[in-house]
Amino acid sequence: MLAVTFATLALVVTIVGWTQAAPATVGPGTTEQGQGADVGEKTTAYWLWEGAQLWHIPNPAPTVLSTTATVPTLLPALSGSFSINSATATNTSVRWTFEETTAAPTSTELELRFTDGLTRTAVVITVYLETRTTAPTAPLAYFLYWDAGAFAPTGITVQTMQVTVQACTSLGHCP
């Protein structure tokens, strides 16, 4: 069970940042950043990854993002918090910060795919969201949490990780 929890936690730090061809580590404190050959991301020009940290699930726990391409979660008009798995308030989590810029197109579905490439078989978590019907007038911050449960590490090292954010061609038609 601990190995599964560890592998899953490693997955959620897929967007921890970019290291310079060295393992990435996420821990409490400041946001991890950097870039390298074994860690990276691919995002749209308007949905940007800003960082990741060990955190706690807020109270009340945020809404879980949709895992169904044909039923994406509609983003709120203001910044907000979401979970990528079922979450319990105050549990240890990894929190990613994304920024949606004013260039975001309206009513566009996005697929966010978090992939962990440890020495074991890769694990993938995919969630779907939809931009609002009106464009934001200022950049908005969205916090995405992954609930790590009772497992409370002080830090974790990941050898390879990726996050991919892609725009879908239409509702339910994602890459």
C-alpha positions in Angstrom: 0.0 0.0 0.0 2.8 2.4 0.9 4.5 1.7 -2.5 1.2 2.5 -4.3 0.8 5.7 -2.3 4.4 6.6 -3.0 4.0 5.9 -6.8 0.8 8.0 -6.9 2.4 10.9 -4.9 5.3 10.7 -7.3 2.8 11.0 -10.2 1.3 14.2 -8.8 4.5 16.0 -8.6 4.8 15.6 -12.4 4.5 19.3 -12.8 6.7 20.1 -9.8 9.0 22.0 -12.2 11.9 21.4 -14.4 15.2 20.3 -13.1 18.4 20.6 -15.0 18.8 16.9 -16.0 18.7 15.9 -12.4 16.0 14.3 -10.3 13.2 16.7 -9.1 12.3 17.0 -5.4 9.2 18.6 -4.0 9.0 19.4 -0.3 7.4 21.9 2.1 8.3 25.5 1.7 9.0 27.4 -1.4 7.7 26.4 -4.8 9.9 24.1 -6.9 11.1 25.4 -10.3 13.6 24.7 -13.0 13.9 22.7 -16.3 15.8 19.7 -17.5 15.8 16.7 -19.9 14.0 14.3 -17.5 11.3 16.6 -16.3 9.1 18.9 -18.3 5.8 20.2 -19.4 3.8 21.1 -22.4 1.1 23.7 -21.9 -1.0 26.0 -24.0 0.0 29.7 -24.3 -2.9 30.6 -22.0 -3.0 27.9 -19.3 0.5 28.0 -17.7 2.0 25.9 -14.9 3.5 28.2 -12.3 4.7 25.7 -9.6 4.0 22.9 -7.1 4.3 22.5 -3.4 3.5 20.0 -0.6 0.4 21.5 1.0 -2.8 20.5 2.9 -6.2 20.0 1.3 -8.3 23.1 2.2 -11.4 22.9 4.4 -13.9 22.4 2.9 -12.2 20.1 0.3 -12.3 21.5 -3.2 -14.5 20.1 -6.0 -12.9 17.1 -7.9 -12.2 17.9 -11.6 -14.0 15.7 -14.1 -12.2 12.6 -15.5 -14.8 12.4 -18.3 -13.9 14.2 -21.6 -17.6 14.7 -22.5 -18.4 16.4 -19.2 -15.5 18.8 -18.3 -15.6 20.9 -15.2 -16.5 24.5 -16.0 -14.0 27.0 -14.6 -15.4 29.7 -12.3 -15.3 33.4 -13.2 -12.7 34.0 -10.4 -9.6 32.1 -9.3 -10.4 28.8 -7.6 -9.3 25.5 -6.2 -10.0 21.9 -7.4 -8.8 18.4 -6.7 -7.7 15.8 -9.2 -8.8 12.9 -6.9 -11.2 12.4 -4.1 -9.9 14.7 -1.3 -10.3 14.9 2.5 -9.9 18.3 4.1 -6.5 18.8 5.9 -4.9 15.7 4.3 -1.4 16.1 3.0 -1.4 17.0 -0.7 0.6 18.2 -3.6 -0.7 21.6 -4.8 -0.1 22.8 -8.4 -0.6 26.4 -9.3 -1.8 27.2 -12.9 -2.4 30.6 -14.4 -5.1 31.2 -17.0 -4.1 34.3 -19.0 -6.4 36.9 -20.6 -5.6 35.2 -24.0 -7.7 32.2 -23.0 -10.3 31.4 -25.5 -13.9 31.0 -24.3 -15.7 27.7 -24.0 -12.7 25.6 -24.7 -12.1 22.2 -23.2 -8.7 21.5 -21.8 -7.2 18.0 -21.1 -4.6 18.0 -18.3 -2.6 14.8 -18.2 -0.1 14.1 -15.4 2.3 11.3 -16.1 4.8 9.8 -13.7 7.8 7.9 -15.3 9.4 6.2 -12.4 11.4 3.0 -12.9 8.0 1.2 -12.6 5.2 1.3 -15.1 4.1 4.9 -15.7 0.9 6.1 -14.0 -1.4 8.7 -15.7 -4.1 10.9 -14.2 -6.2 12.8 -16.7 -8.7 15.5 -15.9 -10.9 17.8 -18.0 -11.9 21.4 -17.6 -13.6 24.0 -19.7 -12.9 27.7 -19.9 -15.7 30.2 -19.2 -18.0 31.7 -21.8 -16.4 35.1 -21.2 -12.6 35.7 -21.3 -10.9 36.7 -18.1 -10.1 40.4 -17.8 -7.0 39.7 -15.7 -4.9 36.5 -15.2 -6.5 34.0 -12.8 -4.8 31.5 -10.5 -6.2 27.9 -10.1 -4.9 25.6 -7.5 -5.1 21.8 -8.2 -4.6 19.4 -5.3 -3.8 15.7 -5.2 -4.7 14.1 -1.9 -1.9 12.0 -0.5 -4.0 10.6 2.3 -2.4 9.6 5.5 1.0 9.4 3.9 2.8 12.6 4.9 6.2 12.8 3.4 8.7 15.6 4.1 9.9 15.5 0.5 9.9 13.2 -2.5 12.3 12.6 -5.4 11.0 11.8 -8.9 13.3 10.7 -11.8 11.0 11.6 -14.7 7.8 13.5 -14.9 5.6 15.3 -17.4 2.4 17.4 -17.4 0.6 18.0 -20.7 -2.1 20.6 -21.1 -3.9 20.4 -24.4 -6.9 22.1 -25.9 -9.6 19.8 -27.2 -10.9 20.4 -30.8 -14.5 20.3 -29.4 -16.4 19.0 -26.4 -15.3 15.4 -25.8 -12.8 15.4 -28.7 -9.5 15.5 -26.9 -6.0 14.5 -28.0 
